[in-house]
Amino acid sequence: QVQLVESGGGLVQPGGSLRLSCAASGIIFSIHHMGWYRQAPGKQRELVAHITSGGSTNYADSVKGRFTISRDNAKNTVYLQMNSLKPEDTAVYYCHALRSNVYWGQGTQVTVSS
């Protein structure tokens, strides 16, 4: 059974930082491309950041220079370091795994507000 379990969300003030984690089980993590998506109320789910099995990364323009995606294959975990958070970053953040199939986590809420 495949599981992607996100953690690290919460309430943070504008300009603050959070680190999201996604622990994977039931898949061969090292060969999967991993990503973080987010969905704000009333908006479509959008790609935030992506990291390939080889470690190449790409980011949405709105988070470039502020967010960093990384992976630890020994821990079967992908991370999203989020700095200089803005109110518009408020959303549910979802972990995503892709190889021959697609898997999603249950999501973790990030709220940026003073």
C-alpha positions in Angstrom: 0.0 0.0 0.0 1.4 3.3 -1.1 1.4 6.2 1.4 2.6 9.7 1.2 2.4 11.5 4.5 2.9 15.2 4.7 3.8 17.1 7.8 5.2 20.5 8.9 2.3 22.8 7.9 0.8 25.4 10.2 0.2 29.1 10.8 3.1 31.4 10.2 3.4 35.2 9.9 4.4 36.9 6.7 8.1 36.7 6.1 8.4 33.6 8.2 9.6 30.1 7.2 8.2 26.5 7.3 9.6 23.2 6.2 7.3 20.6 4.9 8.2 16.9 4.8 6.6 14.0 2.9 7.5 10.5 4.0 6.8 7.9 1.4 6.2 4.2 1.9 5.2 1.3 -0.4 7.1 2.7 -3.4 10.8 2.5 -4.5 11.3 6.1 -3.6 14.6 6.6 -5.3 13.2 6.1 -8.8 10.2 8.3 -8.3 10.0 11.9 -9.4 8.6 13.9 -6.5 6.7 17.2 -6.3 4.8 19.6 -4.2 1.5 21.1 -5.3 -0.8 23.5 -3.6 -4.5 24.4 -3.8 -5.9 27.6 -2.4 -9.6 28.0 -1.8 -11.5 28.5 -5.0 -8.4 27.9 -7.1 -7.0 25.0 -9.1 -4.2 22.8 -7.8 -0.9 24.1 -9.1 2.7 22.8 -9.2 5.0 24.5 -6.6 8.2 22.5 -7.1 9.4 19.3 -8.6 12.5 17.1 -8.2 13.4 14.3 -10.5 14.8 11.0 -9.4 18.2 12.3 -10.5 17.9 15.4 -8.4 17.0 18.1 -11.1 14.6 20.7 -9.8 12.1 23.2 -11.1 9.9 25.7 -9.5 6.8 27.8 -10.1 7.8 31.4 -10.9 5.9 32.6 -7.9 8.2 30.7 -5.5 11.5 30.9 -7.2 14.2 32.2 -4.8 12.0 31.6 -1.8 11.3 27.8 -1.8 13.7 24.9 -2.1 12.8 21.3 -2.8 15.1 18.5 -1.7 15.0 14.8 -1.2 16.7 12.2 1.0 16.5 8.8 -0.6 17.9 7.1 2.5 14.8 8.4 4.5 12.3 8.1 1.6 11.4 11.7 2.3 11.0 14.8 0.2 11.2 18.3 1.7 10.0 21.8 0.8 11.8 24.6 2.6 9.6 27.7 2.4 11.2 31.1 3.3 9.9 34.6 3.0 6.3 33.4 3.1 3.5 35.6 1.8 -0.2 35.6 2.5 -0.7 34.3 -1.1 1.2 31.2 -0.2 -1.7 30.1 1.9 -3.0 26.8 0.6 -3.2 23.1 1.2 0.1 21.6 0.1 0.1 18.1 -1.4 3.0 15.7 -2.0 3.1 14.0 -5.3 5.0 10.9 -6.6 5.3 10.0 -10.2 6.8 7.1 -12.1 4.5 4.7 -14.0 1.7 5.6 -11.6 0.7 8.8 -9.8 0.3 9.1 -6.0 -0.9 11.9 -3.8 -0.6 12.6 -0.1 -3.6 13.8 2.0 -2.3 17.4 2.2 -1.1 19.8 4.9 -2.5 23.2 5.5 -0.2 26.2 5.3 -1.6 29.6 6.5 0.4 32.8 6.2 -1.3 35.5 8.2 -0.5 38.2 10.8 
